[in-house]
Amino acid sequence: MVPAIEVSELRKRFKAARGASVEVLQGVSLTVEVGEIFALLGSNGAGKTTMIRILTTLLKADAGTTRICGFDVAGQGQQVRESISLTGQFAAVDDILTGRENLMLIARLRHLADPQAEATRLLDQFGLTDAADKPLATYSGGMRRRLDLAMSMIGDPRVIFLDEPTTGLDPQARLAVWNTVRQMSESGVTVFLTTQYLEEADGLADRIAILHHGVIAAQGTAAQLKRLAPPPKLALTFAEQSDLASASALFSAYPTTTEALTLTIQTDGSVRQTTSILQELEAAGIAATFAQQPPTLEEAYLTIVGEEAS
């Protein structure tokens, strides 16, 4: 099967002040399979939006090759545009129109035979039927974003690009958008999203790539990337502040952090060291509960790109 997205040695340079230039993409290569949710992580200015613009034919690359559904982005732009949909960082909806009218407008622009039926189908799919005939000015931020995503599904695109789809949304609206993205993927659509929210990539993406200083610094599943982080931590929780103080003194040779009544110890991940710590605690007569904290995607990210990029 032809991959949904193929990128090889992609390069893009922009002019900077005083005649200088900055190479934002420095030979990026990646492959996204059909039906995947693929997340591109990176700090502000890492080149995520530049990458999206090139993949969606809005910007020309300086070098490298890019194919979408087998079509060359540089030479077969029309076929690429017929295969994709793009949702930017801010909802591209018309506040004067209703939700239904927004959908019907895009359906007409896509030359669909029955715009009203398409609008009705998508309103139901995205849980917006009750608000279908209300003006967009009455929609919450999360509802507007869901409508924006519904509009991106008009015409049955094979690949959908989402550029930071939950920017500015509250936690409840963000969860609703995540569920919507999962529904899109389950329908067979390939989803390529950029995000700064590590928990978003961790919860949604089948695979993740980290863009740093113009190159792909690492890529893989969330589990694979987490293996690059420091070993698990051991969290000890105490009932009394005095017990916490005693334990902190007992384990002063270890890297530790303290929050409320919990002492977190960085371990080497071995059973031997974890057992030794718990035995020392018991021998000292300090009562506590414990839990292991596995590495997080945030820890893996900071390990890969360094603290300065956080």
C-alpha positions as CSV (number, residue, x, y, z in Angstrom):
1,M,0.0,0.0,0.0
2,V,1.3,3.5,-0.9
3,P,2.0,5.5,2.3
4,A,-0.3,8.4,3.0
5,I,2.6,10.8,3.4
6,E,6.2,10.4,2.2
7,V,8.8,13.1,3.0
8,S,12.5,12.8,2.0
9,E,15.2,15.3,2.7
10,L,12.9,18.3,2.9
11,R,14.6,21.7,3.2
12,K,13.2,25.2,3.5
13,R,15.1,28.5,4.1
14,F,13.7,31.9,5.0
15,K,15.4,35.3,4.7
16,A,16.1,37.0,8.0
17,A,17.2,40.5,9.0
18,R,20.2,42.2,7.3
19,G,20.3,39.7,4.4
20,A,20.9,36.7,6.5
21,S,18.8,33.5,6.2
22,V,17.6,30.8,8.4
23,E,17.1,27.2,7.3
24,V,14.0,26.1,9.2
25,L,13.9,22.6,7.7
26,Q,17.2,20.9,7.3
27,G,16.6,17.6,5.5
28,V,13.4,16.3,7.2
29,S,12.4,12.7,6.3
30,L,9.4,10.8,7.5
31,T,6.7,8.4,6.4
32,V,3.0,8.2,7.6
33,E,1.0,5.1,6.9
34,V,-2.6,5.1,5.8
35,G,-5.0,5.5,8.7
36,E,-2.4,6.6,11.2
37,I,-2.7,9.5,13.6
38,F,0.8,11.0,13.4
39,A,1.9,13.8,15.7
40,L,4.7,16.3,15.0
41,L,6.0,17.8,18.2
42,G,8.3,20.8,18.5
43,S,8.7,24.1,20.3
44,N,7.6,27.5,18.9
45,G,9.6,28.2,15.8
46,A,10.7,24.6,15.3
47,G,9.2,24.6,11.8
48,K,5.9,22.6,12.4
49,T,3.7,25.1,10.6
50,T,6.2,25.5,7.7
51,M,6.1,21.7,7.3
52,I,2.3,21.7,7.2
53,R,2.3,24.5,4.6
54,I,4.7,22.6,2.3
55,L,2.7,19.3,2.6
56,T,-0.5,21.1,1.8
57,T,0.9,22.9,-1.3
58,L,0.7,26.4,0.3
59,L,4.5,26.8,0.3
60,K,7.3,25.6,-2.0
61,A,10.2,23.6,-0.5
62,D,13.7,24.5,-1.5
63,A,14.8,20.9,-1.8
64,G,13.6,17.4,-1.2
65,T,10.6,15.4,-2.3
66,T,7.1,15.1,-0.8
67,R,4.3,12.8,-1.8
68,I,0.7,12.7,-0.5
69,C,-1.3,9.5,-1.4
70,G,1.3,8.9,-4.1
71,F,1.0,12.3,-5.7
72,D,4.1,14.6,-5.9
73,V,3.3,17.8,-4.0
74,A,5.5,19.9,-6.3
75,G,4.3,18.6,-9.6
76,Q,0.8,17.3,-8.9
77,G,-0.6,20.0,-6.6
78,Q,-4.2,19.6,-7.9
79,Q,-4.4,15.9,-7.1
80,V,-2.8,16.5,-3.7
81,R,-5.4,19.2,-2.9
82,E,-8.2,16.9,-3.9
83,S,-6.9,14.3,-1.5
84,I,-6.4,16.4,1.6
85,S,-8.0,18.8,4.0
86,L,-6.3,21.4,6.3
87,T,-7.5,22.8,9.6
88,G,-5.4,25.7,10.9
89,Q,-4.7,26.9,14.4
90,F,-7.9,29.0,14.5
91,A,-11.4,27.9,13.5
92,A,-12.1,29.1,9.9
93,V,-15.9,29.6,10.3
94,D,-18.3,32.4,9.5
95,D,-19.9,33.8,12.6
96,I,-22.9,35.2,10.7
97,L,-23.9,31.8,9.3
98,T,-25.4,28.9,11.3
99,G,-23.5,25.7,11.7
100,R,-25.6,24.0,8.9
101,E,-25.0,27.0,6.6
102,N,-21.2,26.8,7.2
103,L,-21.2,23.2,6.2
104,M,-23.4,23.6,3.2
105,L,-21.2,26.5,2.0
106,I,-18.1,24.3,2.0
107,A,-20.0,21.4,0.4
108,R,-21.0,23.6,-2.5
109,L,-17.4,24.8,-2.9
110,R,-16.4,21.1,-3.0
111,H,-19.1,20.6,-5.7
112,L,-21.0,18.0,-3.8
113,A,-24.3,16.8,-5.3
114,D,-26.4,17.3,-2.1
115,P,-24.9,19.9,0.3
116,Q,-27.8,19.7,2.7
117,A,-27.6,16.0,3.2
118,E,-23.8,16.2,3.7
119,A,-24.3,19.0,6.3
120,T,-26.9,16.9,8.2
121,R,-24.7,13.8,8.2
122,L,-21.7,15.7,9.6
123,L,-23.8,17.6,12.2
124,D,-25.0,14.3,13.5
125,Q,-21.5,12.7,13.4
126,F,-19.9,15.6,15.3
127,G,-22.6,16.0,17.9
128,L,-23.8,19.4,16.7
129,T,-27.4,18.6,15.6
130,D,-29.0,20.5,18.5
131,A,-27.0,23.7,17.5
132,A,-27.3,23.2,13.7
133,D,-29.5,26.2,13.0
134,K,-28.0,28.6,15.6
135,P,-25.5,31.3,14.4
136,L,-21.8,30.6,15.1
137,A,-21.7,33.6,17.5
138,T,-23.6,31.5,20.0
139,Y,-21.1,28.5,19.8
140,S,-18.6,27.8,22.5
141,G,-14.9,27.5,21.6
142,G,-15.1,23.7,21.6
143,M,-18.2,23.7,19.5
144,R,-16.6,26.0,16.9
145,R,-13.6,23.7,16.8
146,R,-15.7,20.6,16.3
147,L,-17.6,22.4,13.5
148,D,-14.3,23.3,11.9
149,L,-13.2,19.7,12.0
150,A,-16.6,18.7,10.5
151,M,-16.0,21.1,7.7
152,S,-12.6,19.5,7.1
153,M,-14.3,16.1,6.5
154,I,-16.5,17.4,3.6
155,G,-15.6,15.6,0.4
156,D,-14.1,12.6,2.2
157,P,-10.4,13.6,2.2
158,R,-7.9,10.8,2.5
159,V,-5.5,12.9,4.7
160,I,-6.4,15.6,7.2
161,F,-3.8,18.1,8.5
162,L,-4.5,19.6,11.8
163,D,-2.2,22.5,12.9
164,E,-2.4,22.7,16.7
165,P,-6.1,21.9,16.7
166,T,-6.7,22.5,20.5
167,T,-4.8,25.8,20.9
168,G,-6.7,28.1,23.3
169,L,-9.4,25.5,24.3
170,D,-10.3,24.7,27.9
171,P,-9.6,21.1,29.1
172,Q,-13.2,19.9,28.5
173,A,-13.3,21.2,25.0
174,R,-9.9,19.7,24.3
175,L,-11.1,16.3,25.3
176,A,-14.1,16.7,23.0
177,V,-11.8,17.5,20.1
178,W,-9.6,14.5,20.9
179,N,-12.6,12.3,20.7
180,T,-13.5,13.8,17.4
181,V,-10.0,13.2,16.0
182,R,-10.2,9.6,17.1
183,Q,-13.5,9.2,15.2
184,M,-11.9,10.7,12.1
185,S,-9.1,8.1,12.3
186,E,-11.5,5.3,12.9
187,S,-13.3,6.2,9.7
188,G,-10.1,5.4,7.8
189,V,-8.7,9.0,7.4
190,T,-5.0,9.6,8.0
191,V,-4.5,12.4,10.5
192,F,-1.3,14.5,10.6
193,L,-1.3,16.9,13.5
194,T,1.1,19.4,15.0
195,T,0.9,20.2,18.7
196,Q,2.8,21.6,21.6
197,Y,0.7,19.6,24.1
198,L,2.7,16.5,24.9
199,E,-0.3,14.8,26.6
200,E,-2.2,15.4,23.3
201,A,0.4,13.5,21.3
202,D,0.7,10.8,24.0
203,G,-3.1,10.2,24.1
204,L,-3.9,10.5,20.4
205,A,-1.0,9.5,18.2
206,D,0.0,6.1,16.8
207,R,3.4,7.5,16.2
208,I,5.2,10.7,17.1
209,A,8.1,12.7,15.6
210,I,10.0,15.4,17.4
211,L,11.2,18.3,15.2
212,H,14.2,20.2,16.7
213,H,16.6,22.6,15.0
214,G,15.2,21.7,11.6
215,V,15.6,18.0,11.8
216,I,13.7,15.0,13.2
217,A,15.5,14.4,16.5
218,A,13.5,11.2,17.2
219,Q,10.4,9.4,16.1
220,G,8.4,6.3,17.1
221,T,5.5,5.3,19.3
222,A,5.0,7.1,22.6
223,A,6.2,4.0,24.4
224,Q,9.4,3.9,22.2
225,L,10.2,7.5,22.9
226,K,9.6,7.1,26.6
227,R,12.4,4.5,26.7
228,L,14.8,7.4,25.9
229,A,13.7,9.1,29.2
230,P,15.4,8.6,32.6
231,P,14.3,5.4,34.5
232,P,11.2,5.2,36.6
233,K,10.9,7.2,39.8
234,L,9.8,5.9,43.2
235,A,7.1,8.1,44.9
236,L,6.9,7.8,48.7
237,T,3.9,9.4,50.4
238,F,3.8,10.0,54.2
239,A,1.0,10.8,56.6
240,E,3.1,13.3,58.7
241,Q,5.5,16.1,57.7
242,S,8.0,14.7,60.3
243,D,8.1,11.4,58.4
244,L,8.8,13.2,55.1
245,A,11.6,15.1,56.7
246,S,13.2,11.9,58.1
247,A,12.9,10.2,54.8
248,S,14.4,13.2,53.0
249,A,17.4,13.0,55.3
250,L,17.7,9.2,54.9
251,F,17.7,9.4,51.1
252,S,19.7,12.6,50.7
253,A,22.3,10.8,48.5
254,Y,19.6,10.2,45.8
255,P,18.2,12.8,43.4
256,T,14.8,13.7,44.9
257,T,11.9,16.1,44.6
258,T,9.3,16.9,47.2
259,E,5.6,17.9,46.7
260,A,3.1,18.1,49.6
261,L,3.7,14.9,51.6
262,T,5.3,13.0,48.8
263,L,9.1,12.4,48.3
264,T,10.0,11.3,44.7
265,I,13.3,9.5,44.2
266,Q,15.0,9.0,40.9
267,T,16.0,5.4,40.7
268,D,18.0,3.4,38.2
269,G,14.9,1.3,37.4
270,S,16.2,-1.9,39.0
271,V,14.3,-4.2,41.3
272,R,17.4,-4.3,43.5
273,Q,17.6,-0.6,44.1
274,T,13.9,-0.2,44.6
275,T,13.9,-3.0,47.2
276,S,16.9,-1.5,48.9
277,I,15.1,1.8,49.3
278,L,12.0,0.3,50.8
279,Q,14.0,-1.9,53.1
280,E,15.9,1.2,54.4
281,L,12.6,2.9,54.9
282,E,11.2,0.0,56.9
283,A,14.4,-0.4,59.0
284,A,14.2,3.3,59.9
285,G,10.6,2.8,61.2
286,I,9.1,5.4,58.7
287,A,5.6,4.6,57.6
288,A,4.8,5.3,53.9
289,T,2.9,4.2,50.9
290,F,4.8,3.9,47.6
291,A,4.2,3.9,43.8
292,Q,6.4,3.6,40.8
293,Q,6.2,6.5,38.3
294,P,7.0,5.4,34.8
295,P,8.7,7.8,32.4
296,T,6.5,10.4,30.8
297,L,6.5,11.7,27.2
298,E,7.5,15.1,28.6
299,E,10.6,13.6,30.3
300,A,11.5,11.9,27.0
301,Y,11.0,15.1,25.0
302,L,13.3,17.1,27.4
303,T,15.9,14.3,27.2
304,I,15.9,14.5,23.4
305,V,15.8,18.2,22.8
306,G,17.2,19.6,26.1
307,E,15.7,21.7,28.8
308,E,16.3,25.0,26.9
309,A,13.7,24.0,24.3
310,S,10.9,23.5,26.9
